[in-house]
């Protein structure tokens, strides 16, 4: 174990990982050497950040430009009453620093746009999307797919959630393989108008963190090529296949999108995809 440069405190902190036959000190070192970017420090981002930091992901980037509001506290568990009015990146960074000093925190106090996303994701091993709008979701998909950076997608709506992972391999699908364009504006309400069960983003965010950790350790099967749906009321999980589409506008044989500047990332994120968009569950903080 000493050859892996884990000090006695780390051997104790991560002991429940290290004693697992499929993890051990080698895979824990992989986590400590990893760099992960979490987009959003809200409902989904909170459990993602919490568990990635606890697991010992060595560098954790956190991107968000919002401030903590009182209505956030029903589900955004890394923020507290005293954080209301503070920047979420600052509150999240303070939470991580208190939880695990092994984690280096990179704060990105910004809203993700086509002008900054390429520089933002550059250098990270994995991106976790916990954002709450279609514009950013499609932007993240396009930028990560074009850059070959694996990423996890999660979204929630009322009592339901969905999770998937896109590995970025040549034979992997992307988000537009399933939903070429976003549904028309106003078709899917956000949680401010439709509501959301407070514990739901904890479940979905933990699944995203699990996917991230498995990918970083190279263990198990991720959701690459499939999407997991969760119904909290009926306590049911369903998994559907996401086949790679030859005519996908991003990862297909003749892509229409070769740069994030090829798309106007508005409510519809529309491109000439050769078909109508399908509606999906709206992500929400």
C-alpha positions in Angstrom: 0.0 0.0 0.0 2.9 2.4 0.7 3.8 2.2 -2.9 0.6 3.9 -3.8 1.4 6.9 -1.6 -1.7 6.5 0.6 -0.8 7.9 4.0 -2.2 6.4 7.3 -5.0 8.9 7.5 -6.1 8.0 3.9 -5.9 4.3 4.6 -8.2 4.9 7.5 -10.6 7.3 5.7 -11.0 5.1 2.7 -10.7 1.7 4.5 -14.2 0.5 3.5 -13.2 1.0 -0.2 -9.8 -0.5 0.2 -11.0 -3.7 1.7 -13.3 -4.3 -1.3 -11.7 -6.9 -3.6 -12.8 -4.9 -6.7 -11.4 -1.6 -5.4 -8.4 -1.9 -3.1 -5.7 0.8 -2.8 -5.1 0.9 -6.6 -8.6 2.0 -7.5 -8.8 4.4 -4.5 -5.6 6.0 -5.9 -7.4 6.3 -9.2 -10.2 8.3 -7.5 -7.7 10.5 -5.7 -6.0 11.2 -9.1 -9.2 11.9 -10.9 -10.6 15.3 -12.0 -14.4 15.7 -12.2 -16.5 18.7 -13.2 -20.0 18.9 -11.6 -22.3 21.3 -13.5 -24.9 22.7 -11.0 -24.7 22.8 -7.2 -28.5 22.4 -6.7 -30.8 19.5 -6.2 -28.9 17.0 -8.3 -25.5 18.6 -7.8 -25.7 18.5 -4.0 -25.7 14.7 -3.5 -23.3 14.3 -6.5 -20.8 16.7 -4.9 -21.3 15.2 -1.4 -20.6 11.6 -2.4 -17.8 12.3 -4.9 -16.0 14.3 -2.2 -16.6 11.7 0.4 -15.2 9.0 -2.0 -12.0 10.9 -2.4 -12.2 12.3 -6.0 -9.1 14.4 -5.9 -10.1 17.4 -7.9 -13.7 18.5 -8.0 -14.8 21.4 -10.2 -18.1 23.0 -9.3 -19.9 25.3 -11.8 -22.9 27.4 -10.9 -23.8 31.0 -11.0 -26.8 31.0 -8.6 -27.3 32.0 -5.0 -28.8 29.8 -2.3 -32.5 30.5 -1.7 -34.6 29.4 1.2 -36.8 27.3 -1.2 -33.6 25.3 -2.2 -33.1 23.8 1.3 -35.9 21.3 0.9 -33.6 19.2 -1.3 -30.2 20.9 -1.8 -28.6 19.2 1.2 -25.1 20.7 1.1 -26.5 24.2 1.8 -27.8 25.3 5.1 -30.0 28.1 6.5 -26.9 30.3 7.1 -26.0 30.0 3.4 -29.1 31.7 2.0 -27.9 34.6 -0.2 -24.5 33.1 -0.7 -23.1 31.9 -4.0 -23.8 28.2 -4.3 -20.2 27.6 -5.5 -18.9 29.1 -2.3 -21.3 27.2 0.0 -20.6 24.0 -1.9 -16.8 24.5 -1.7 -17.0 25.2 2.0 -19.0 22.0 2.5 -16.5 19.9 0.6 -13.5 21.4 2.5 -15.2 20.5 5.8 -16.0 17.0 4.6 -12.7 15.9 3.0 -9.4 17.9 2.9 -8.0 15.5 0.3 -10.3 17.2 -2.4 -9.0 20.2 -4.3 -11.9 22.4 -5.2 -12.1 24.4 -8.4 -14.9 27.0 -8.3 -16.5 28.2 -11.5 -18.9 31.0 -10.7 -20.5 31.2 -14.1 -23.4 30.2 -16.3 -22.4 27.6 -18.9 -22.5 29.1 -22.5 -21.2 28.1 -25.9 -18.4 30.7 -25.4 -17.0 29.1 -22.2 -17.9 25.5 -22.2 -15.0 24.2 -24.2 -12.5 25.8 -21.9 -14.5 24.8 -18.9 -14.6 21.1 -19.6 -11.0 20.9 -20.9 -8.8 18.7 -18.7 -11.5 17.0 -16.7 -11.8 13.2 -16.8 -15.6 13.2 -16.4 -18.4 15.7 -16.4 -21.6 15.3 -14.3 -24.6 17.3 -15.6 -26.9 18.4 -12.8 -28.3 21.4 -14.6 -32.0 22.3 -14.8 -32.7 23.4 -18.4 -32.8 22.0 -21.9 -30.4 24.7 -23.3 -27.6 23.7 -21.0 -28.3 20.0 -21.3 -27.9 20.0 -25.0 -24.9 22.2 -24.9 -23.2 19.8 -22.4 -24.0 16.9 -24.6 -22.7 18.5 -27.8 -19.5 19.8 -26.2 -18.6 16.6 -24.3 -19.5 14.4 -27.3 -17.3 16.5 -29.7 -14.5 16.5 -27.1 -14.7 12.8 -26.3 -15.2 13.5 -22.6 -17.6 11.0 -20.8 -20.4 12.5 -18.9 -23.5 11.6 -16.8 -26.9 13.1 -17.3 -29.7 13.2 -14.7 -33.1 14.9 -14.5 -36.0 15.0 -12.2 -39.7 16.0 -12.4 -42.2 15.8 -9.5 -41.9 12.1 -8.5 -39.8 10.8 -11.4 -36.2 10.8 -12.5 -33.9 9.5 -15.1 -30.2 8.8 -15.3 -27.8 7.8 -18.1 -24.1 7.9 -18.9 -22.4 8.6 -22.2 -18.9 7.1 -22.4 -17.8 9.0 -25.4 -16.5 5.9 -27.3 -16.9 5.6 -31.0 -19.8 3.1 -30.6 -21.5 5.0 -27.8 -24.7 7.0 -28.4 -25.2 10.6 -27.2 -28.2 12.4 -25.8 -29.3 13.5 -29.3 -29.5 9.9 -30.4 -32.5 9.7 -28.1 -33.8 13.3 -28.2 -32.5 15.1 -31.4 -34.1 18.3 -30.2 -35.8 19.6 -27.0 -39.6 19.7 -26.8 -41.4 22.9 -27.6 -41.0 25.7 -25.1 -43.6 25.4 -22.3 -44.4 21.7 -22.9 -42.5 20.6 -19.8 -42.8 22.7 -16.7 -39.9 23.1 -14.2 -40.0 22.3 -10.5 -40.9 25.9 -9.6 -44.3 25.4 -11.2 -44.7 21.6 -11.0 -43.0 20.9 -7.7 -40.5 18.1 -6.9 -40.3 15.5 -4.1 -37.4 16.7 -1.9 -35.7 13.3 -1.6 -35.9 12.5 -5.4 -32.8 14.5 -6.4 -30.9 12.6 -3.7 -31.8 9.3 -5.3 -31.0 10.4 -8.8 -27.9 12.4 -7.8 -26.5 9.4 -5.9 -27.0 7.2 -9.0 -25.0 9.8 -11.0 -22.3 9.7 -8.4 -22.2 5.9 -8.6 -21.9 6.0 -12.4 -19.0 8.5 -12.1 -17.1 6.5 -9.5 -17.5 3.2 -11.4 -16.2 4.9 -14.6 -13.2 6.4 -12.8 -12.3 3.0 -11.2 -13.0 1.1 -14.4 -15.3 -1.3 -12.6 -18.7 -2.7 -13.4 -21.1 -1.7 -16.2 -22.3 1.9 -16.6 -25.5 3.0 -18.2 -23.7 3.8 -21.4 -26.2 2.9 -24.1 -29.3 2.9 -21.9 -31.4 5.2 -19.7 -32.7 4.3 -16.2 -36.1 5.6 -15.2 -37.2 5.9 -11.6 -40.7 6.3 -10.3 -40.5 7.2 -6.6 -44.3 6.7 -6.0 -44.4 3.2 -7.3 -40.8 2.5 -6.3 -40.0 1.1 -9.8 -37.0 1.2 -12.0 -37.1 0.7 -15.8 -34.2 0.6 -18.2 -34.5 1.4 -21.9 -31.9 1.0 -24.6 -30.4 4.0 -26.3 -29.2 2.8 -29.7 -26.5 4.9 -31.5 -28.2 6.6 -34.4 -26.4 6.7 -37.7 -28.2 10.0 -38.5 -27.5 11.6 -35.1 -26.6 15.3 -35.7 -23.6 15.1 -33.3 -22.2 11.5 -33.3 -23.7 10.1 -36.5 -22.0 9.3 -39.8 -22.6 12.7 -41.3 -22.9 15.1 -38.3 -24.6 18.4 -38.7 -23.0 19.7 -35.6 -19.2 20.0 -35.6 -19.0 22.8 -33.1 -21.1 24.2 -30.3 -21.3 27.3 -32.3 -23.3 25.5 -35.0 -26.4 25.5 -32.7 -28.5 28.3 -31.2 -29.0 27.0 -27.7 -32.4 28.4 -27.0 -35.4 26.5 -25.5 -35.6 24.2 -28.4 -31.9 23.7 -29.2 -33.1 23.1 -32.8 -31.0 21.8 -35.6 -32.0 20.1 -38.8 -32.3 16.6 -37.2 -34.7 15.2 -39.8 -37.5 14.5 -37.3 -39.6 15.8 -34.5 -38.2 16.0 -31.0 -39.5 13.7 -28.3 -40.5 15.1 -24.9 -38.6 14.0 -21.8 -38.6 14.5 -18.1 -37.4 18.0 -17.3 -34.3 18.3 -15.1 -34.9 20.5 -12.1 -33.1 21.7 -9.0 
